[in-house]
Structure formats: structure tokens, C-alpha cells
Amino acid sequence: MYFTVFKQLAIMALIAVVGFSVTKIFKFGKTEQQFFSKILLYVVNPCVIFNIFNVEYSSDRLKELSVAFLLSWVAHIALTVIAVIFCRSKKSELRDLDYLDRIAVVFTNSGFIGIPLINGVFGQAGAFYLMGYLAVFNIYLWTFGYYMVTRKMQPLKIITNPNIIAVVAGIIFFCIPGQLPDIIASPVKHISDTNAAVSMLLLGMLFATFKKPSGSFKEFVLRIAKTTFIRLVLSAVVMFFIAWAAISLFGSMQNIRLISYVVFIAALCPVGMSVSSLAVVFNRDESYSSMLVAVSSAMCILTLPLSVAIAERFF
């Protein structure tokens, strides 16, 4: 697992370097960042969601996917409680960053890191259960996450969001016998395969236009360290007990340990690029959010394998 995590982080870094270099050479700015962010959030992500649901239906799989879906909701709600309790600033001028800290704690890079990691460790069966987590992730991102960055709730915009539509359509098509014709499935897959590249190119662009924080640099560093600790360490402790409770409650289910492991790993990935994308689209501090992604991604090479190793001893 250590090598798999390291390999994915190395791939992320190399693509980000390309984004950084191109931005510096061509002097890209806010316009290009917003373009990439909107492509990622409103085109690529819906295709990723729809593509992972394009698998053969079975009633047993649907039952187990429902458990993964339920466990993922519990995980997101628990992470939200942690974020709201611990991501609070004493200084009023720093409280705008609290909202970015909170979504950084809740929303992980469960796509780019989680999919290859779980596929490499557990195979296609594990990747299937990750669909439950990714479905909840996207529903929650465009409700709680949207509210955190805009400070308002607009039900019509949420319902008509391409990501929410993709979740609903994906579940419907999963329950219909057969699979999508190749003329539709192939373009969707091709677009979804660009997820990693677009995400990391955007991260490189954000680094290339990084702005020094207006406040104390020491406070800036300590804040990133605190949020990273909550995201990777405190969350791991909470997720350990959630996984343990799930195994105890659904012990008779054949694949409950596998489902619990998948949700456990997905919830312990570093801060997701969706956080930076939202920051860019809704004019929040994209420099700060990009640092959260980078630092947590570097640290997870230590925390994620260690957390899984500890869980294996008890599960």
C-alpha cells in the first residue's frame, strides 16, 4: 500500500509541475483558473460519477452498495461534526478561512487517490463499493460544501447541478439490466479519465499564482498544520470507530469488512481538489486551499498506510 500511495502522489506532483510551468510561461491567471475549475466541477466530475455506475446490476450488489452508501453518510456527518467543532478562529478576520478548513476536513481526494489505491489493494470488488462513497461525496459537496463557500442554500441550483443529476442518473442506469451502449459509454469514460490530469494541472496553476498570506506567515503555517492534522489523524480515529461499529452491526453480511475498509480508506485520503475548485469558482482564498491540498497529500504517504495497518490489527 505504501508504494501505491507514493506512486499516486508522484504522478500528482509531476502533472502539477506541468501546470505550474505552463502557467508561468504563458502567464495564465484568474480566467484560466476559473475555466479549469468549471470544467472539472461541471463536466469531468459528473462523467466520473456516471461512469462508475456503468456496471452490471445484481440484487446482492445493490444491497451491499446500499450499506456502503449508508456508511458513507455516517462518515461525512461525523467528519462535519469534527470540522465544525475544531475549525474555529478566535480572530474575526481569519474566520473566512474557517469555511475552507471545514470543507477540507470533510471532502477528501477519494477519487484520484482512492480509486487506484482501493483498486490496487482490493481489486474491482473494492472499487465497486467506493461508488457508494463517491455518490455521497458529490451530494454532500453540493449541499454542505456549497453552503460553506457561498453562505447560502439554493435548492433549485443544487437539484439542477450536473453532479447531482449524474448521481441520480447513475443509480437509475445501474438498476436497469444491461449496460450503456458504447457510443455513449465511451465518451463518458474518456472524459472521466481526464479527472486526474485536469485536477493536478489546476493545482499547479494555483501554485504558480500563489499569493503570500496577508496575515502572519507563522499563523498561516500553523493553521495549515492544524487542518492537516484534523484531516489525516483525528479523522482516522473517528473513522476507526465507525468502521468497527459497522463490522459489529452488520457482521452477518459477507463483505462488510471489505465495505468498511473501503469507506475507511476513502475518508482518510488527503484534502480533495474539489476544495480548491470551489475556492476558485466562488472567489475564496484559492492559494490557501491549494496549500491544504499539497501539504495533506504529502503527509498522507505516512498517515494513510499507518492508519490502515492499525485497523488491520483490530479488524
Secondary structure as a PSIPRED ss2 file (coil, helix, strand):
# PSIPRED VFORMAT (PSIPRED V4.0)

   1 M C   1.000  0.000  0.000
   2 Y H   0.000  1.000  0.000
   3 F H   0.000  1.000  0.000
   4 T H   0.000  1.000  0.000
   5 V H   0.000  1.000  0.000
   6 F H   0.000  1.000  0.000
   7 K H   0.000  1.000  0.000
   8 Q H   0.000  1.000  0.000
   9 L H   0.000  1.000  0.000
  10 A H   0.000  1.000  0.000
  11 I H   0.000  1.000  0.000
  12 M H   0.000  1.000  0.000
  13 A H   0.000  1.000  0.000
  14 L H   0.000  1.000  0.000
  15 I H   0.000  1.000  0.000
  16 A H   0.000  1.000  0.000
  17 V H   0.000  1.000  0.000
  18 V H   0.000  1.000  0.000
  19 G H   0.000  1.000  0.000
  20 F H   0.000  1.000  0.000
  21 S H   0.000  1.000  0.000
  22 V H   0.000  1.000  0.000
  23 T H   0.000  1.000  0.000
  24 K H   0.000  1.000  0.000
  25 I H   0.000  1.000  0.000
  26 F H   0.000  1.000  0.000
  27 K C   1.000  0.000  0.000
  28 F C   1.000  0.000  0.000
  29 G C   1.000  0.000  0.000
  30 K H   0.000  1.000  0.000
  31 T H   0.000  1.000  0.000
  32 E H   0.000  1.000  0.000
  33 Q H   0.000  1.000  0.000
  34 Q H   0.000  1.000  0.000
  35 F H   0.000  1.000  0.000
  36 F H   0.000  1.000  0.000
  37 S H   0.000  1.000  0.000
  38 K H   0.000  1.000  0.000
  39 I H   0.000  1.000  0.000
  40 L H   0.000  1.000  0.000
  41 L H   0.000  1.000  0.000
  42 Y H   0.000  1.000  0.000
  43 V H   0.000  1.000  0.000
  44 V H   0.000  1.000  0.000
  45 N H   0.000  1.000  0.000
  46 P H   0.000  1.000  0.000
  47 C H   0.000  1.000  0.000
  48 V H   0.000  1.000  0.000
  49 I H   0.000  1.000  0.000
  50 F H   0.000  1.000  0.000
  51 N H   0.000  1.000  0.000
  52 I H   0.000  1.000  0.000
  53 F C   1.000  0.000  0.000
  54 N C   1.000  0.000  0.000
  55 V C   1.000  0.000  0.000
  56 E C   1.000  0.000  0.000
  57 Y C   1.000  0.000  0.000
  58 S C   1.000  0.000  0.000
  59 S H   0.000  1.000  0.000
  60 D H   0.000  1.000  0.000
  61 R H   0.000  1.000  0.000
  62 L H   0.000  1.000  0.000
  63 K H   0.000  1.000  0.000
  64 E H   0.000  1.000  0.000
  65 L H   0.000  1.000  0.000
  66 S H   0.000  1.000  0.000
  67 V H   0.000  1.000  0.000
  68 A H   0.000  1.000  0.000
  69 F H   0.000  1.000  0.000
  70 L H   0.000  1.000  0.000
  71 L H   0.000  1.000  0.000
  72 S H   0.000  1.000  0.000
  73 W H   0.000  1.000  0.000
  74 V H   0.000  1.000  0.000
  75 A H   0.000  1.000  0.000
  76 H H   0.000  1.000  0.000
  77 I H   0.000  1.000  0.000
  78 A H   0.000  1.000  0.000
  79 L H   0.000  1.000  0.000
  80 T H   0.000  1.000  0.000
  81 V H   0.000  1.000  0.000
  82 I H   0.000  1.000  0.000
  83 A H   0.000  1.000  0.000
  84 V H   0.000  1.000  0.000
  85 I H   0.000  1.000  0.000
  86 F H   0.000  1.000  0.000
  87 C C   1.000  0.000  0.000
  88 R C   1.000  0.000  0.000
  89 S C   1.000  0.000  0.000
  90 K C   1.000  0.000  0.000
  91 K C   1.000  0.000  0.000
  92 S H   0.000  1.000  0.000
  93 E H   0.000  1.000  0.000
  94 L H   0.000  1.000  0.000
  95 R C   1.000  0.000  0.000
  96 D H   0.000  1.000  0.000
  97 L H   0.000  1.000  0.000
  98 D H   0.000  1.000  0.000
  99 Y H   0.000  1.000  0.000
 100 L H   0.000  1.000  0.000
 101 D H   0.000  1.000  0.000
 102 R H   0.000  1.000  0.000
 103 I H   0.000  1.000  0.000
 104 A H   0.000  1.000  0.000
 105 V H   0.000  1.000  0.000
 106 V H   0.000  1.000  0.000
 107 F C   1.000  0.000  0.000
 108 T E   0.000  0.000  1.000
 109 N C   1.000  0.000  0.000
 110 S C   1.000  0.000  0.000
 111 G C   1.000  0.000  0.000
 112 F C   1.000  0.000  0.000
 113 I C   1.000  0.000  0.000
 114 G H   0.000  1.000  0.000
 115 I H   0.000  1.000  0.000
 116 P H   0.000  1.000  0.000
 117 L H   0.000  1.000  0.000
 118 I H   0.000  1.000  0.000
 119 N H   0.000  1.000  0.000
 120 G H   0.000  1.000  0.000
 121 V H   0.000  1.000  0.000
 122 F H   0.000  1.000  0.000
 123 G H   0.000  1.000  0.000
 124 Q H   0.000  1.000  0.000
 125 A H   0.000  1.000  0.000
 126 G H   0.000  1.000  0.000
 127 A H   0.000  1.000  0.000
 128 F H   0.000  1.000  0.000
 129 Y H   0.000  1.000  0.000
 130 L H   0.000  1.000  0.000
 131 M H   0.000  1.000  0.000
 132 G H   0.000  1.000  0.000
 133 Y H   0.000  1.000  0.000
 134 L H   0.000  1.000  0.000
 135 A H   0.000  1.000  0.000
 136 V H   0.000  1.000  0.000
 137 F H   0.000  1.000  0.000
 138 N H   0.000  1.000  0.000
 139 I H   0.000  1.000  0.000
 140 Y H   0.000  1.000  0.000
 141 L H   0.000  1.000  0.000
 142 W H   0.000  1.000  0.000
 143 T H   0.000  1.000  0.000
 144 F H   0.000  1.000  0.000
 145 G H   0.000  1.000  0.000
 146 Y H   0.000  1.000  0.000
 147 Y H   0.000  1.000  0.000
 148 M H   0.000  1.000  0.000
 149 V H   0.000  1.000  0.000
 150 T H   0.000  1.000  0.000
 151 R C   1.000  0.000  0.000
 152 K C   1.000  0.000  0.000
 153 M C   1.000  0.000  0.000
 154 Q C   1.000  0.000  0.000
 155 P H   0.000  1.000  0.000
 156 L H   0.000  1.000  0.000
 157 K H   0.000  1.000  0.000
 158 I H   0.000  1.000  0.000
 159 I H   0.000  1.000  0.000
 160 T C   1.000  0.000  0.000
 161 N C   1.000  0.000  0.000
 162 P H   0.000  1.000  0.000
 163 N H   0.000  1.000  0.000
 164 I H   0.000  1.000  0.000
 165 I H   0.000  1.000  0.000
 166 A H   0.000  1.000  0.000
 167 V H   0.000  1.000  0.000
 168 V H   0.000  1.000  0.000
 169 A H   0.000  1.000  0.000
 170 G H   0.000  1.000  0.000
 171 I H   0.000  1.000  0.000
 172 I H   0.000  1.000  0.000
 173 F H   0.000  1.000  0.000
 174 F H   0.000  1.000  0.000
 175 C H   0.000  1.000  0.000
 176 I C   1.000  0.000  0.000
 177 P C   1.000  0.000  0.000
 178 G C   1.000  0.000  0.000
 179 Q C   1.000  0.000  0.000
 180 L C   1.000  0.000  0.000
 181 P C   1.000  0.000  0.000
 182 D H   0.000  1.000  0.000
 183 I H   0.000  1.000  0.000
 184 I H   0.000  1.000  0.000
 185 A H   0.000  1.000  0.000
 186 S H   0.000  1.000  0.000
 187 P H   0.000  1.000  0.000
 188 V H   0.000  1.000  0.000
 189 K H   0.000  1.000  0.000
 190 H H   0.000  1.000  0.000
 191 I H   0.000  1.000  0.000
 192 S H   0.000  1.000  0.000
 193 D C   1.000  0.000  0.000
 194 T C   1.000  0.000  0.000
 195 N H   0.000  1.000  0.000
 196 A H   0.000  1.000  0.000
 197 A H   0.000  1.000  0.000
 198 V H   0.000  1.000  0.000
 199 S H   0.000  1.000  0.000
 200 M H   0.000  1.000  0.000
 201 L H   0.000  1.000  0.000
 202 L H   0.000  1.000  0.000
 203 L H   0.000  1.000  0.000
 204 G H   0.000  1.000  0.000
 205 M H   0.000  1.000  0.000
 206 L H   0.000  1.000  0.000
 207 F H   0.000  1.000  0.000
 208 A H   0.000  1.000  0.000
 209 T C   1.000  0.000  0.000
 210 F C   1.000  0.000  0.000
 211 K C   1.000  0.000  0.000
 212 K C   1.000  0.000  0.000
 213 P C   1.000  0.000  0.000
 214 S C   1.000  0.000  0.000
 215 G C   1.000  0.000  0.000
 216 S C   1.000  0.000  0.000
 217 F H   0.000  1.000  0.000
 218 K H   0.000  1.000  0.000
 219 E H   0.000  1.000  0.000
 220 F H   0.000  1.000  0.000
 221 V H   0.000  1.000  0.000
 222 L H   0.000  1.000  0.000
 223 R H   0.000  1.000  0.000
 224 I H   0.000  1.000  0.000
 225 A H   0.000  1.000  0.000
 226 K H   0.000  1.000  0.000
 227 T H   0.000  1.000  0.000
 228 T H   0.000  1.000  0.000
 229 F H   0.000  1.000  0.000
 230 I H   0.000  1.000  0.000
 231 R H   0.000  1.000  0.000
 232 L H   0.000  1.000  0.000
 233 V H   0.000  1.000  0.000
 234 L H   0.000  1.000  0.000
 235 S H   0.000  1.000  0.000
 236 A H   0.000  1.000  0.000
 237 V H   0.000  1.000  0.000
 238 V H   0.000  1.000  0.000
 239 M H   0.000  1.000  0.000
 240 F H   0.000  1.000  0.000
 241 F H   0.000  1.000  0.000
 242 I H   0.000  1.000  0.000
 243 A H   0.000  1.000  0.000
 244 W H   0.000  1.000  0.000
 245 A H   0.000  1.000  0.000
 246 A H   0.000  1.000  0.000
 247 I H   0.000  1.000  0.000
 248 S H   0.000  1.000  0.000
 249 L H   0.000  1.000  0.000
 250 F C   1.000  0.000  0.000
 251 G C   1.000  0.000  0.000
 252 S C   1.000  0.000  0.000
 253 M C   1.000  0.000  0.000
 254 Q C   1.000  0.000  0.000
 255 N C   1.000  0.000  0.000
 256 I H   0.000  1.000  0.000
 257 R H   0.000  1.000  0.000
 258 L H   0.000  1.000  0.000
 259 I H   0.000  1.000  0.000
 260 S H   0.000  1.000  0.000
 261 Y H   0.000  1.000  0.000
 262 V H   0.000  1.000  0.000
 263 V H   0.000  1.000  0.000
 264 F H   0.000  1.000  0.000
 265 I H   0.000  1.000  0.000
 266 A H   0.000  1.000  0.000
 267 A C   1.000  0.000  0.000
 268 L C   1.000  0.000  0.000
 269 C C   1.000  0.000  0.000
 270 P C   1.000  0.000  0.000
 271 V E   0.000  0.000  1.000
 272 G C   1.000  0.000  0.000
 273 M H   0.000  1.000  0.000
 274 S H   0.000  1.000  0.000
 275 V H   0.000  1.000  0.000
 276 S H   0.000  1.000  0.000
 277 S H   0.000  1.000  0.000
 278 L H   0.000  1.000  0.000
 279 A H   0.000  1.000  0.000
 280 V H   0.000  1.000  0.000
 281 V H   0.000  1.000  0.000
 282 F C   1.000  0.000  0.000
 283 N C   1.000  0.000  0.000
 284 R C   1.000  0.000  0.000
 285 D C   1.000  0.000  0.000
 286 E H   0.000  1.000  0.000
 287 S H   0.000  1.000  0.000
 288 Y H   0.000  1.000  0.000
 289 S H   0.000  1.000  0.000
 290 S H   0.000  1.000  0.000
 291 M H   0.000  1.000  0.000
 292 L H   0.000  1.000  0.000
 293 V H   0.000  1.000  0.000
 294 A H   0.000  1.000  0.000
 295 V H   0.000  1.000  0.000
 296 S H   0.000  1.000  0.000
 297 S H   0.000  1.000  0.000
 298 A H   0.000  1.000  0.000
 299 M H   0.000  1.000  0.000
 300 C H   0.000  1.000  0.000
 301 I H   0.000  1.000  0.000
 302 L H   0.000  1.000  0.000
 303 T H   0.000  1.000  0.000
 304 L H   0.000  1.000  0.000
 305 P H   0.000  1.000  0.000
 306 L H   0.000  1.000  0.000
 307 S H   0.000  1.000  0.000
 308 V H   0.000  1.000  0.000
 309 A H   0.000  1.000  0.000
 310 I H   0.000  1.000  0.000
 311 A H   0.000  1.000  0.000
 312 E H   0.000  1.000  0.000
 313 R H   0.000  1.000  0.000
 314 F H   0.000  1.000  0.000
 315 F C   1.000  0.000  0.000
